[in-house]
């Protein structure tokens, strides 16, 4: 079995070496039958350290494998029919084909693309993180998920094409017909491959290949922005039943706790489980009364079952000692951070605890970021220049002072200003 170094995407057959052993990632191409999901968690307990993670993009990660147990785990996954997804990654809505809010059935397009992508002659020239995303009009859309190539369906036979980012910041190319999708994606991926293994979709934005493609596309205005997709809660299905979304607090849980929920869900009629963006799990084919029962069980196990839970707005990587690059234990600190900042945390006011400057758990900017050995960043990413120094051991005290200032002055974090925020967090007046 091959293992990978950082900077690559770990798979089932090529796990990544981390501080707590090998990490394997599974990006299922369809919802997982509940019996297979139970077997997957049992294999994680048997072969790893029993930690299950769901990433922000909706992949499953299993930790603590050894070189020998990783082989056994890979065989178990293969026997369940889950296996590795081929390169490049093909991202799709989590309730593809069963979402009652989706206006267009994207399953035929996704199937056609999946087959085409597996037979590209230049696959070995593509970098391991290159991805193609297909999205529709359902409530659980993928606008916040970055991809190298984005296809968005808004009408029965129209697709909008964009490259290099989320729906908010990707470069719009134009509109095509659905029957042009495979050829268009092929053309774009070939351009990425010609640019080298480190190339991504964003590198094509100003290239001559893109100009030629844009000249052939319909340049109508891009689709409008949409409300944030909310995986937590109830989702209507075409069958007349529902899917229930819950989230793993800070993206991780023990396989034992996951199994307790899944066994209860199976007893209540769940047929499939779908990992989803937002570190969520969707329990599929439920009656509404059963969904509320599962949500209560999940909440008792420490999972996030309500959309207003402040833990959703604290992002924490694996941290020390699970990651060799991390300078502090992010996951030990995260629950206390969520409690200390619960009054002002929101989707637009977030905290990122990053063990190093890579920012794996939250590549985007956060309101407050504590990275590595005490680097405090305001409204930025873990890799940005720090604005002050704050040891992780002093963060909770700083958040308490910040919360008191916000309450006393009856203001918001943005109105308080970055200088005062730093002053509260560090208990020092910043130098001019």
N, C-alpha and C positions, 0 to 999 in steps of 0.2 A: 504494500500500500504506500502511495506517495503522500507525503505531508507537504504543506505549503508554508511559505514565509508570509509575513505581513505585507499588505499591498495587493494580495490576491483574494479571491473569493473561496472560502472553504466549502467543500462539498462533502458528500457521504464517503466517497472513495478517496478523497484527497483532503483530509481534515487539516486544521491549522493548529500549530503548537502554541499554547498559551501558558500562563503561569500555573493553571490548575489542570494541565494535561492537554489533550487534543480536543479541539472544538469542531463539530460537524454541523453543517447547515443544510437544511432541506427546504426547497422552494417548491411545494407541491403544485402541480398543474391543474388540480381539481380538488374539490372538497374530499376530505379523508373519511371513509366509512368509520363509524364509531368503534367497531371492533378492531380495526387497524390502528386507530389512534390510541386505544388502550394498549395494544401490543407495542406500539412505538414508545410509549411512556415506560412500560415495563422493561423494554430493552435498554432505555436510558438508565434506569435504576440498576439493571444487571451489569451493564457494560461501562457506565460512567459514574459520575458523582451524584446523579439524581437531580441536577439542575436543568430545568427547561426554560428556554427563552423564546420570546416572540419579538422580532425586530420591528422597527418603525415601518419597514416596507412589507411586513407580513410574512417573513420567513421564520421557520422554526430552527432553533439552535440547541444542540445537546452538548454538554460540557463534561470534562473530566475523563475522557477516554484515554486508554493507553494504546501503544502500537498494536498489541495483541488483541485487546478488547475492541478496538476500532474495526478490526477485520470481522469479528463476530457481529458487531453492530451493523456493519454494511451488509452482511449476509441476511440479517434479520429484516432490514429495511427492504432489500431486494425481494425477499419472500413475501412481503406485504404489498408488492407492486408499486412502491413509492419512488425509490431510486433517485438518481441525480437528474436534474433538469439540464438539457443541452445548452450550450453556449451558441448565440447570445441569449440572455434571459428574455423571456417573453412575459411581460406583466399584464394582468387582466383584472377586471373588477372581481371582488371576492364572491359575489353572488351571481356570477355569470350564468345566464340562461334561466335563472329561477327568480330573479328580482322583479317583483310586481311593479316597481316604479320605472323600470327600464323600458324605453319605447322601441328599441331596435334589438333584435336578437343578433348578438355578435359572435355566437358560437361557431357558425360556419367560417367566418373570417379568421377567428383565432385558430381553428383547426387547420385551415389552409396555410396560414403563416407558420404555424408550428412545424408542419411538414416541410415547407420551403426552407425554413431557417436551418433545419437539420441537414440539408444537402448543399449548403453553400460551398463553392470551391475554395473560398478564401477564409474559412473559419479559423485556421491556425494563425492568420495574420491579425485577427481581432483581439483586442485586450480582454482580459477576463471579466471586466465589469461593464462592458458594453451591453446595453439593454434596449429593447423595443417595447413600447407600451401601447396597448389598445384600450380605449375607454369609451363609455357611452353616456347616457343621460340619467342613469340611476342615481339614487341618493348617495350610495356608497361609491362615489366616483374617486378618481385617482389624481385629482388636480395637484395635491400636495406632494406627490411622489415624483422625484426627478427621474428622467430617462433620457437616453441619447436620441431616440426617435419617438415621437408621440403621434398617435393617430386617435382622433376623437370623432366619434359618430354623433351627428345631431339630427340628420334626416335619414330616410330609408336608404339612400344610395350615395350619400356624401360623407367624405371624411376630411377633417382638417389635419394638416401635417405641420408639425413643429419639431425643432431639434434643440437639444442641449439644455435641459432644466426642467423645472416644474411648469405647470400651466401658466403660472404667473410670470416667469422670467425666460421661458424658452423662446427661441427665435421662430416666428411664424413664417412658414413657407407658402402656404396656400391650400386650396381645396382640390381633391381628386375624387373620382368615382371609386366605389368599393372594388370593382374589378381591376383597378390600377394599383391596389395596395401592395401586392407582392412585388411587382416590378419596381415600384417607388422605393420600398424598403430595401430591396436588393441593391438599387442604385446608390442609396445613401450609405448602406453598410459597406459597399465596395469602396466608396470614397473614404470612409473611416479606415478601412483596412490598408488602403494605399498610403495613408498618412502615418502608419506605424502602429506598433502595439500599445503605445502610450496615448494614442489619439482617442478622443471622445467626440460626441456629437457637437459640443460647443466649439470645437476647433474648426468645424466646417462653416461656421456662420458667415464668414466673409470670403469664402473660396470661390473659385471660378466654377466648380462643379455645381455649387448651390445657385449661382446666378443663372446658369443654364437651365437648371430644374425649375427655378421660380418663373422663368420666362414662359414655361409650358403650363404652369398651374393657374387655376382660377384664383385671383388675388382678392376675392371678397374679404370683408372684415372678419377677423378671428371671432370664434364663439365668445360670448360674454363670460365673465367670472361667475363663480357659483359660491353659495354658502359652504363653509367648511364641512366636509363629510364627517358624520358622527357615527362611529361604529357601535358605541355603547347604547344599549336599549333594544327596542323591538323593531323588526323590519318585516314588512309584508312580503309574502312569497306568492308566486303565481298559483301554487297549489291551494291557496286559501289559508294555509297555516303561516307560521311566522318563524323567523330566526332571531335568536337572542344573542346580543353582543356583550361580552364582558372583557375586561382588560387585565393583564398581569401588572401588578404594581411595580413600577420601574423596570418593566419588561422581563421579569424573571420570577420563577416560583419553583418549588420542589415538585418533582414528578409525583410524589405521594399525594400532595394537595390537589394537583391537577387530576389525578386518578379518582380521588373521592368525588369531585364534581362530575367528572365524565361518567362514572358508574351510575351516579344518581340521575344524570341526564339520560343515559341509555334506558334506565328503568321507566323514565317518563316519556319515552318515545322518540328521542333524538336519533336520527339516522346517520348524519354526517357532521363533521366538525371542520370548519374552514378557518385557518389562520388568516388574519386580515391586517391591513395597514393600521397603525396606531397601537401596535403591540396587543392586538385583540384576538379573541377567539369567538367565532360565530357558531352557535348551536342550532342546527337546522332541522326543520319540520316539527314544530312544537305547537301545541295549543297554548293560548295566552295564559291560562291558569297555571300550566306547567312551567311556563317561562318565568313567572314570578317566583315560583318555588325554587327553581334553579338559581335565580339571581340572589335569593336569600342565602342559599347554601354557599354560593361563591363569595358573597360578602363576609360570611362567617369564617371563610378560609383565608381572608385577607385580600381577595381580589377586588377589583374596581367594578362595581355594578351600577353606578350612577354617573351621569355625565358631568355633574358638578363636583366630583371628588378632586380636591386640590392636588393629590399625588400625580394627577395626569399632567401637571404643568411643571413637574420637576423631572429633569432628564439626567439619568446616571448611567455611566458605562459600567462594565464589570468591575473595574477598580482593582486595587490591591487586596489580596494576593493573587486573585484570579488572573490578572494581566501583569506581565513582567514590566510593561512600560509605565504602569500607574504608580503615582507617588503617594496616594492615600486611598483609604477604603471608602469609595464613593457610595456603595450600597448600604454600608452601615450608617452613613451620615444622612442619606436621602430621606428616610422616614421622619427624622427630627426636623429636617429642613422644611418638609411639607407642612408639618404642624406649626412651626415657627412663622411661616409666611402665608398661612392658609387664608388670612383675611384679604390679601391683595393678589394672590396668584390667579391667573386667568389665561385663556388662550393667547392673549397678546402680552402677557406679563409673566415671563417664565424664568426658571433657574436651571442652569446646566452645570452639573458636577462632572468634570472630565479629568480622569486620572493623569492625562498627559495633554499635549497640545494637538493631538490628532482629532479630537472631537467626534469619536466614533458614534456615540449615542445620539448626537444632535449636530449634524454638520452645519445647520443654519445658525443665524445669530440668535442669541437669547438676551433677555433683559439683563440678567446677571450671570456671569460665568466664572466659576472657580476652576482653574486648570493647573494640573501638575503640582509643583511645589509652592502653591500659594499665590498664583497669578490671578488677580482679580480684573475681569474685563467687563465694562459696561456697554450694553447694546452691541455686542460683537460675538465673534466665534472664538473657540478655544485656541486657534492658531494666531489670533490677532495680538497686537501689542497690548501689554497689560497697562492698566491705569493706576494700579496700586498693588500692594502686597498684603495678603490676608491668609495666615495659616488656617488650614481646614479646622483645626481645633477651636478657632475663635469665630467661626462662621455663625454658629447658633446665637452667640451673644450679640454679634453684629446685627443679625436679623431681628433680634428682640429690640435693639435700639432703633433700628429702622422702622419697625412696626409702631413703636411708641411715638416716633416723630410724625409719622403719617397720621396717626390718630389725634395727636395733640394739635397739629397744624391743619387738620381736616383737609388734606390735600391728597393728590395721587402721586404715584412714583414719578411719572413724567413731569408733573408740575414741580415736584421737589427739586429736580435738577441733579445732574450727575455728580457735581461737586459735593452737594449735601448728602447724596446717597453714599458716596465714598467716605465722607466724614462719619456718618452713622455706623457704617460697617466696620471701619478700621478704628474708630474712636480717636481719629486724628484729623486735624484741619489740613486739607491738601495744600501743598506749596503752590504759589501763584505761578 
